[in-house]
Amino acid sequence: MNFRKFFALFIAFQLSFLHILFSQNFPTDYVSHIWTAADGLPGNTITDIIQTTDGYVYMGTYDGLVRFDGINFNIMNRNSDEKLGFSSARVVFEDSHCNLWVGSNDEGVVKISGDSITKYDTTNGLPNNSVRDIVEDKLGNIWIGTASGVVLIKPDGIMSVPDGLDNIDNEHVLAVALYCDTAGRIWLSTSKQGGIYYYSEGRFRHYDVLDYLNDRYGTYTVSAIGQDDLGNLIFGISHNGVVMIKNGVENNPSVFKDIPQCLVNEIYLDRSSNLWFLSDRGVYLLRNGKISKYTSEMGLADNTINHILEDREGNIWFATDHGGVEKLSLGKFNTFQLNVGVNAICEDLGGNVWVGTDDGILCYRNDEIVDSELTRMTRGIRIRHVGLARNGDLLVSCYSKLGQIRKTKKGLVNWTVKDGIIGDKVRVCVDDKDRNLWIGSTTGLACVMPDGKIRNYNSDQGLCNDYIMSLFVDTKNRLWVGTDGGGIDVIENGRVVQSYNTQSGLSGNVVFKINQDEKGIFWICTGTGISRFDGHNFTNFNASDGLGTDSIFQMLNDYTETIWITSNRGISSIQKSDFEKYLKGEKKNLVPKFFTKNDGLKSGGVTSTSLSMRDSIGRLYFTLIDGFAVYDPMKSTNNRIMPSTHIESFHVNGKSVSVHDNDTLVLQPGVKKIDITYTGLSFVSSELVRFKNMLEGFDKDFSDVTALRTVTYTNLKPGNYRFLVNSSNSDGLWSEVPATISFRIKPYFYQVPLFWIFVAILLIAIVVVIIKGREKALMVKQLQLETLVTQRTVDLEIEKDNSDRLLKNILPDPIAEKLKANQFGDQTIADSFSEVTVLFADIVGFTKTTSSHSADDVVMALNDLFSRFDDRAKIMGVEKVKTIGDCYMAVCGLPEPREGNAQVMVDFARGMYTDLYEYNKTAKIPFEIRVGINCGPVVAGVIGKTKFIYDIWGDTVNVASRMQSICTPGHILVTEAVKNKTMTHVTFDIVDEYEVKGKGKMKAFTL
């Protein structure tokens, strides 16, 4: 590139920068925010704008009234609420009683007082339904200017037409503007030429003072009326600027000539006594005796401004004709956009500010750019670092063949690879107390000693990494070398004496900046957080501790003990004491405040090399990727206006419920879901407004801070509740009084405590009845069981008696008792008796006799005869042993011994014949028997465990059986032993000897 072309480009760059610099006069003190139809407005034409006492901003549009909380637009017209009765809102006004007045294009005026709405139109006294302006005088009268005249409404609601206009003009004038001056007079400007009037002493009068304008302009109309801080009247003269009247004559300040010939729509005096002129050619501000302008070319939303608002926080709002609404907030930063990256900023001892950019170095003196040999030398060169040597020389590090530049009083000197330094891509340069100049580059470290000798360092000389990111000389004159990935090396007396990295406790090995505070503590900025080093131990801070990011580029202190941090996320600040409090556990988290475009930072972010600085008067300069920003603590103040908190809507099960102040909402049973929407009115940075809420009766404490503007509760129990919500502005100032709403959820009848008491009593009664019923049932059951047991016991006893009786029928009583006692069968029942009498009786010819009879007849006959024998045996004490077919066996003398048992048995035998005789008298089957008797010793006992019988054994039994078998039918045959025992009482008829089997000849005696 030839020199002329290069120089031309440089001049163009400088001129463009000068334009940017000087244009940053009035607008750059503010941060602009514009809202249009794309953001939710019903249209881009804003006819009026006010802020009401409750803090909301209201705007007039052709589609109705718009209420704005900084985030959401709420459009109000007859479509949203039929009671409103208007479609458009041309004029919006709030009176001293907080009533809201809305004048429409052709639907009259609506007065909104809470839930009460009053309509004024041509049907009740308004001269025309097209409303042009509304104002209140000091007596509380409301003046309404329409397209066909003016009326006033007194505090008692009576409407009247003021006197005077019919005499001096036409009472049906088209009102342009109404204004109440500091003296309480009402001013009226109309569309008529020269139509400017004031109301005094009960009537309108023409203001003749301005008639001289007829000579100047031929004709004139007044478009706006206002006053300065001294009370002087100022008039906007249609398309001819403004005039000031002082003491009845024109007395324009000289600066008025800077206001062009334009249509002034409004003249406004703000709280700082600045005058704003809103025109069809932009905004003009008279401040400190100077006129500043703000037009669409400079960022204004639209050059035609209909109205202006200064809200309670000092924000300025413009209602534009075609650009929506624009808000200007005083910024904390003044941003200078250069369209080039800035890497370092330094102030020299002369107060000049040197800005190192990616396109050379710039110098500012008294906020004006100046040219110098250095700026020309570095043109087109990437500057990575600008600093001051201890003697005040300027050190400029170039990322190019220029290497390191030192600007001295004698001129410029530089070092490159050709001069012996280790690399030309220099990133940083500092000097120590020994006047050594340390130069850090991408390929190592160079030391230029006072005698001009150069010593280079890289990994071969002990450096942990060749890429040098930062250099710092501590209070002991040691050089701390921050590298790109290797951590930190400490050089003392020309050699590396210590290294620190993540293994040593360092937060990260990519080291951006190193600094040391007044207590000797090192603060190290790395790619993964901040390290605090006390010479022995590292303490690290990163995003998890609340820093918001891990990549920290630089830490900068101001004179208020605030630490400013540049990072990957931008610029933030935090009190230095917060670090100590956090380490002591007095704070849960570090909470830095991040700054955004709302604070005046009109930039895409900060550069990683980021060498920002604090100048000699305390201003902070921050490097940006597209310029630099200046923060002046003296000019920047926190927003001390507490936000106004409001509950905007209350929805129950998806349906809106009207909210009234100080009223307790009564909700019917069956509430499943409650949605509460709220807002905090702070317009400096509305998106940074934060909230905390609590529902008394449900929550124990306020919620965590949140940006959400809606809270939802589900399945709340019936009862009384009170919802509270607080809001804070962007500077963390919380509202003192929370917004509240109380509500009561009515219960279903079954949710009333009394119902459950009744239910409990009923349940208890039911339980008691059930228990009593069960007790009664149990008693009945028990009685039934007892009866059944008794019955079963009786049955068992009967059965036992039957069994006993049966047993005793089978066995002798003593044997039966023994058998019952020996129920487990572990004892043998057998006894020997020395003297018993045994009888056998047999039916003679039984088989032949019964052969012609049936079995039933035979059994019945035997049962009849043997039962007779049994009865006799029982009476006579004879023990029946058994029947064997037609044979009857009995014994006497056992189981209990009995004296005279032989005689008893003989008598029993005789009785058997008596029984036979009686039987045969009526018997179907007559029988004949024979009887044999013997006496002597026997063995008696029970044989077996089932189907047992009591039996007797022995020779005595056998002989008795032989006696029966050889006895003559119809007789009794006894042995000699029986005869000897009974002979004193019995006489035997025949004595014979018989051959007895097993015995031989035996004597036997017949009865």
Secondary structure, DSSP 8 states (H G I E B T S, - for coil): --HHHHHHHHHHHHHHHHHHHHH-SSGGGEEEEEE-GGGT-S-S---EEEE-TTS-EEEEETTEEEEE-SS-EEEESTTT-GGG--S--SEEEE-TT--EEEE-SSS-EEEEETTEEEEESGGGT-S-S-EEEEEE-TTS-EEEEETTEEEEE-TTS-EE--BSHHHHS-TT--EEEEEE-TTS-EEEEESSTT-EEEEETTEEEE-GGGGHHHHHHSS--EEEEEE-TT--EEEEETTS-EEEEETTEE---GGGGGS-S--EEEEEE-TTS-EEEEETTEEEEEETTEEEEE-GGGT-S-S-EEEEEE-TTS-EEEEESSS-EEEEEE-SEEEEE-SS-EEEEEE-TTS-EEEEETTEEEEEETTEEE--HHHHHTTT--EEEEEE-TTS-EEEEEBSTT-EEEEETTEEEEE-GGGT-S-SBEEEEEE-TT--EEEEETTEEEEE-TTS-EEEESGGGT-S-S-EEEEEE-TTS-EEEEEBSS-EEEEETTEEEEEE-GGGT-S-SBEEEEEE-TTS-EEEEETTEEEEE-SS-EEEE-GGGTTS-S-EEEEEE-TTSEEEEEETTEEEEEEHHHHHHHHTTS-SS---EE--GGGT--SS---SS-B-EE-TTS-EEEEETTEEEEE-TTT-----S--EEEEEEEEETTEE----TT-EEEE-S---EEEEEEEEE--SSGGG-EEEEEEETTBSS----B---EEEEES--SEEEEEEEEEE-TT--B-SS-EEEEEEE---GGGSHHHHHHHHHHHHHHHHHHHHHHHHHHHHHHHHHHHHHHHHHHHHHHHHHHHHHHHHHHS-HHHHHHHHHTTT--S--EEEEEEEEEEEEEETTHHHHHTTS-HHHHHHHHHHHHHHHHHHHHHHT-EEEEEETTEEEEEES-SS--TTHHHHHHHHHHHHHHHHHHHHHH-SS---EEEEEEEEEEEEEEE-SSS-EEEEESHHHHHHHHHHHHS-TTSEEEEHHHHHHHTTT---SEEEEEEETTTEEEEEEE-
